[in-house]
Structures are given as structure tokens and as C-alpha cells.
Amino acid sequence: MSPPPDPSFDITAYRRALGGFATGVCVVTAHTAEGPFGITVNSFTSVSLRPPLVLWCLDRASDRHNAFAAADRFAIHMLPAEDREMSDRFAWGVCRLSSEEFDSSSIEPPRLMNALTRLDCVANDRIVMGDHLTIVGAVRRFETRPGAALTYYRGTYGVVGESGE
């Protein structure tokens, strides 16, 4: 276990510093005991190509922590530029998906209709690290399409890429 930071360590300034790294905006979905849920995350990264592994981090204080921590399967969706409202909703608003928002034709995790990329994953590992749960997923299937991606940088949304990539 690492030592705590110096008492003069400014968490707010640290958070602003981390905001200097532009990230993609993803929505993770899963079937939960309370129904199909979504949560917006920007703590996503690829871990390995062989085997295909990704990870994302879930705030342990989130009201959705227990639902997602228990999910054995989940889907990670990289959002297109036009889905800012969806990103906001799953970040701070209603987390339950309506039947019009996802493909419910299979037992797979809920699949958002408009995602640029979707990764269908099986939970491979869960690691508590500080105030977050790191969830490692083994990617079983994926779909991708061209388009401009929604990004987040220094507290604001942005766009990267072009529609005709």
C-alpha cells in the first residue's frame, strides 16, 4: 500500500491537472438486477490485444456501483459527437435505459443503437484501487463504424475525427 499524499496535496488542483488529458466518452451498459443500466465513463483503456482485454474504472461512491460491480457481462460504447445529451444523462441523470435506446433482441449486454464502437465484454477481473473499482473485461465481440467521436477535455466536450474516416 502506498503512503498517503502530503497533507498539502491539493486534490482539486490535481483533478484539474488530470483534466488536461483528453479522453473519449464511453457509456458502459449492463443488465442488472434493477434492469438495463448505463453509466458514462472516461476512465477506459485497452490493456491487451492477445487476449483482447480492456478496463474501465467505477467510482465506489457511485449510486450505480453495486449494479455494475456485480455485472458479469457489459458493453462499452464509444459515443459519436451527436450523443452529448446521452453522455450527460448517464453521467448525472437517469441510468435506466428505455427500450427504444438499445437492442434488446439478445441476452447480450444492452447495445446502444448509435455507438461508433461497441465492445461486448465478460468481466475478467475486479480490482479495488483507492476510491474506484477497476473492472477488466475480456472482449468477446465488437462492432465499429466511421464517425466523429465525442471527447472530454478540461471539463468540456469536444469532437475528434471526421464522419467519412
N, C-alpha and C positions, 0 to 999 in steps of 0.2 A: 504494500500500500504506500502511495506517495505521500509526502508531508503536505499539510495544508499550505495554501499560499500565504505569503506575508500579510499581516493584518491590514497593511496599507494598500493591498491589491484592490484596484477599482473594477468591480465586476461590470458596472455599466460601461465604462470605457473599454473594457475587454470585449464586451458584446459588440460595441460599435466597431472595434478593430476587426473582429471576425466577419462583420458585415461587408468588409472590403473584398471578400471573396465572392464573386458572382456564382450563383448556384442555379441549377434547373429547378423547376417547380414540379413536384410529383404529388399525386394522390394515391394513397395506398387504400385498397378496398379488401374487405373480407366478409364472409358470412359469420356472424356472431350469434351468441345466444339471444341477443336482442334484435336480430335481423341484419340486413346488409348495411354495413357501415363504411364510411370513408373518412380519411384524415389527410390533411395536407402536410407534406414534409419537404424539407430541403436538405436533410441530412441523409443523402443517398449516395452510394458509390459502388462501383464494380470492385469485386475482391479478386476474382479468379476467372480465367477463361476455361481452364481444364482442371477441375469441373467448373461449369458456369455458376459462380456464386456472386451475390450482391448483398449489400447490407443497408439498413436504414435504422435510424435511432428514434425512439419513442420516449417522450418526457414521462417520467414515472409519476408526476403530479397530474397528468392529463386525465380528464374525465373518461377518456377512451382507452386508458392504459390496460385495464383488465380485459376488455374485449379483444384488443389486438394482441396482447401478450399471450392469450390463450389460443389464438387462431393458428391452426396447423398449416393452412394454405392462405395465400394472399396474392393480390395482383398489384403491381406497381405501374402507374400510368404517368408518362411524361406528357405534360399538358401543352396544347397549342396556344398561341398568343391570344386567341379569342376566348379562352376559358378562364379569364381572370376572376369573374364572378364565382365560378365553381371553386377555384382555389380559395378565395375568401370564405366562402360558405363552409368548406370542410376544415378551414383553419380555425374559425371562430364561431361558426353558426351550427345549424342542424347537421348532424353527422349521419343520419339515416338516409340511405338512398331511396329515391322513389322508383317505381317500376319502369318509368319512362327513361331513366338515366343510365340503365345498364342492361346488358344482355343477360337474361335470366334463363336461357334455354338449356343450360347445362349445370352440373353440380360444381363446376369450376368457380373460383372466386368471382365476384361481380366484375363484369367487364364494361368500363365506361365506353360509350359509343364514339366519342370524338378524339380519343387519345392519339398522339403522334406515335408513341411506342407503348406497348403493354408487355410486361413480363409476368407470366404466371409462375408462382413460386411455391415451394414447400419449405416450411421452416426447418432449417438445418441446425441452428444453434441460437441460444438466447444468452446474452452476457450482460449482467448488471455492471454499468460503468458510471460511477458518480450519480448524477440525478437522472440518468437516462438508461433505458434498456436497449441494447444493441441487438437487432434481430438480423440474423444471417439467413438468407434464403437461397435454396438451390433452384435455379431457373429451369423449368420443365418445358416451357413453350414461350414464344414471343411473336409479336406482330409489330411492324413498323411501317410508317409511310412518310413521305416528304412533308415539310411544313415549317413554319416559323414557330420556334419554341418560346414559351413563357419562362422568363428568368427573374431572379430576385437579387438586387444589389443595393447595399447601403439603405435598406428599408423601403425600397421602391421596386415596382415591377419594371421589367424591360423585355425586349424581344431579341432573339438571335436566330439567324438562319433565314432562308427565303422559302416561299411557297413552292417554287419549282426546283428544289435542290436536285 
